[in-house]
Amino acid sequence: MSGINGKVVAITGASSGIGEAIALSLAERGARLVLGARRADRLEALAARIEKAGGEAVPLRTDVTRPDDMKALVGLAVERFGRLDVLVGNAGVATVSPLDELHTDRWDEMVDVNIKGVLHGIAAALPVFRAQGSGHFVTTASTAAYRVVPSMAVYAGTKFAVRAICEGLRQEAGPQLRVTTVLPGVTATDFAVPSPQEEVPAALAALRDIAIPPAAIARAVAFAIEQPADVDVNEIAVRPTAQS
Ligand SMILES: NC(=O)c1ccc[n+]([C@@H]2O[C@H](COP(=O)([O-])OP(=O)(O)OC[C@H]3O[C@@H](n4cnc5c(N)ncnc54)[C@H](OP(=O)(O)O)[C@@H]3O)[C@@H](O)[C@H]2O)c1
């Protein structure tokens, strides 16, 4: 199956920002969606908006740090639509703080959501994709997977890990599965919580001035999904032109 129309796509982190933009963009193109995140009220509102516009979307409260939640999200796609064509592993968190501040709870959270959350998604969807003989993993990493900057060491570490895991997955996937890693640059969302002890660093505030809209990332995701089944778009970095 190529194109987007009719594909069943599960998206984590669909309650805001890039995930929400991906949901709206794919729904417009005829995808049938399963929407996961923790803020169920926002997911329900998004699903209602999509249905009102003539699309199909089912919300499910999902915490990606829980393997059973990811199994339930994938299971809902299969139960409701009979299959899962694409898993968009997009949920992520960031705390911007120097290592000296020792926010070890935030380090744990970034590892649990950004790395283990992606792994729980792979564990839930891979058997389904293998049984179907097709499937596509799309995972949101970051340009932080290319370049570490001060106060973002742990976040960058998680995104380096995501990029490595997805490249390993691509190598093991074989001819029937596709693996795409999307690496956004600075994007205008509510993302990146500054350190609890500090004001937003000036550098971070300045980055917000050059941010691109989340729809720019959604277009890249749609491009990867709409390719013919034998074309695997492996990595797409999408940055503001002004980002160094
Ligand atoms: N914005 C940027 O500049 C930028 C740049 C590069 C990469 N990224 C990546 O883009 C992805 C999306 O971020 P965003 O910019 O769109 O920020 P966002 O608006 O804060 O979205 C983050 C999403 O992740 C979800 N999430 C967080 N923890 C979760 C958990 N434990 N279980 C399930 N869902 C969880 C949130 O939903 P709930 O809170 O409802 O659970 C939310 O939907 C992230 O992976 C981020 O690393 C962002």
Ligand as a Chemical Component Dictionary entry (heavy atoms), coordinates in Angstrom:
data_LIG
# 
_chem_comp.id                   LIG 
_chem_comp.type                 NON-POLYMER 
_chem_comp.pdbx_formal_charge   0 
_chem_comp.three_letter_code    LIG 
# 
loop_
_chem_comp_atom.comp_id 
_chem_comp_atom.atom_id 
_chem_comp_atom.alt_atom_id 
_chem_comp_atom.type_symbol 
_chem_comp_atom.charge 
_chem_comp_atom.model_Cartn_x 
_chem_comp_atom.model_Cartn_y 
_chem_comp_atom.model_Cartn_z 
_chem_comp_atom.pdbx_ordinal 
LIG N1  N1  N 0  9.677  21.675 19.766 1  
LIG C1  C1  C 0  10.943 21.508 19.392 2  
LIG O1  O1  O 0  11.705 22.490 19.223 3  
LIG C2  C2  C 0  11.464 20.116 19.130 4  
LIG C3  C3  C 0  12.709 20.004 18.477 5  
LIG C4  C4  C 0  13.211 18.746 18.213 6  
LIG C5  C5  C 0  12.507 17.627 18.589 7  
LIG N2  N2  N 1  11.314 17.746 19.238 8  
LIG C6  C6  C 0  10.623 16.508 19.597 9  
LIG O2  O2  O 0  9.300  16.550 19.106 10 
LIG C7  C7  C 0  8.487  15.681 19.901 11 
LIG C8  C8  C 0  7.188  16.408 20.219 12 
LIG O3  O3  O 0  7.467  17.551 20.996 13 
LIG P1  P1  P 0  6.704  18.956 20.806 14 
LIG O4  O4  O 0  7.704  19.948 20.415 15 
LIG O5  O5  O -1 5.513  18.756 19.972 16 
LIG O6  O6  O 0  6.313  19.303 22.320 17 
LIG P2  P2  P 0  4.939  19.161 23.124 18 
LIG O7  O7  O 0  3.902  20.028 22.513 19 
LIG O8  O8  O 0  5.318  19.362 24.551 20 
LIG O9  O9  O 0  4.515  17.663 22.866 21 
LIG C9  C9  C 0  5.055  16.585 23.591 22 
LIG C10 C10 C 0  4.050  15.473 23.511 23 
LIG O10 O10 O 0  4.582  14.328 24.200 24 
LIG C11 C11 C 0  3.571  13.825 25.048 25 
LIG N3  N3  N 0  4.132  13.112 26.178 26 
LIG C12 C12 C 0  5.047  13.536 27.074 27 
LIG N4  N4  N 0  5.269  12.566 27.986 28 
LIG C13 C13 C 0  4.474  11.514 27.642 29 
LIG C14 C14 C 0  4.242  10.239 28.203 30 
LIG N5  N5  N 0  4.879  9.809  29.307 31 
LIG N6  N6  N 0  3.358  9.419  27.589 32 
LIG C15 C15 C 0  2.697  9.831  26.477 33 
LIG N7  N7  N 0  2.874  11.021 25.906 34 
LIG C16 C16 C 0  3.758  11.855 26.492 35 
LIG C17 C17 C 0  2.761  15.045 25.468 36 
LIG O11 O11 O 0  1.439  14.663 25.812 37 
LIG P3  P3  P 0  0.850  14.529 27.299 38 
LIG O12 O12 O 0  1.525  15.569 28.137 39 
LIG O13 O13 O 0  -0.610 14.773 27.082 40 
LIG O14 O14 O 0  1.154  13.120 27.692 41 
LIG C18 C18 C 0  2.736  15.844 24.181 42 
LIG O15 O15 O 0  1.672  15.416 23.354 43 
LIG C19 C19 C 0  9.327  15.296 21.103 44 
LIG O16 O16 O 0  9.831  13.988 20.918 45 
LIG C20 C20 C 0  10.477 16.282 21.083 46 
LIG O17 O17 O 0  11.648 15.741 21.644 47 
LIG C21 C21 C 0  10.772 18.980 19.512 48 
# 
loop_
_chem_comp_bond.comp_id 
_chem_comp_bond.atom_id_1 
_chem_comp_bond.atom_id_2 
_chem_comp_bond.value_order 
_chem_comp_bond.pdbx_ordinal 
LIG N1  C1  SING 1  
LIG C1  O1  DOUB 2  
LIG C1  C2  SING 3  
LIG C2  C3  SING 4  
LIG C2  C21 DOUB 5  
LIG C3  C4  DOUB 6  
LIG C4  C5  SING 7  
LIG C5  N2  DOUB 8  
LIG N2  C6  SING 9  
LIG N2  C21 SING 10 
LIG C6  O2  SING 11 
LIG C6  C20 SING 12 
LIG O2  C7  SING 13 
LIG C7  C8  SING 14 
LIG C7  C19 SING 15 
LIG C8  O3  SING 16 
LIG O3  P1  SING 17 
LIG P1  O4  DOUB 18 
LIG P1  O5  SING 19 
LIG P1  O6  SING 20 
LIG O6  P2  SING 21 
LIG P2  O7  DOUB 22 
LIG P2  O8  SING 23 
LIG P2  O9  SING 24 
LIG O9  C9  SING 25 
LIG C9  C10 SING 26 
LIG C10 O10 SING 27 
LIG C10 C18 SING 28 
LIG O10 C11 SING 29 
LIG C11 N3  SING 30 
LIG C11 C17 SING 31 
LIG N3  C12 SING 32 
LIG N3  C16 SING 33 
LIG C12 N4  DOUB 34 
LIG N4  C13 SING 35 
LIG C13 C14 SING 36 
LIG C13 C16 DOUB 37 
LIG C14 N5  SING 38 
LIG C14 N6  DOUB 39 
LIG N6  C15 SING 40 
LIG C15 N7  DOUB 41 
LIG N7  C16 SING 42 
LIG C17 O11 SING 43 
LIG C17 C18 SING 44 
LIG O11 P3  SING 45 
LIG P3  O12 DOUB 46 
LIG P3  O13 SING 47 
LIG P3  O14 SING 48 
LIG C18 O15 SING 49 
LIG C19 O16 SING 50 
LIG C19 C20 SING 51 
LIG C20 O17 SING 52 
# 
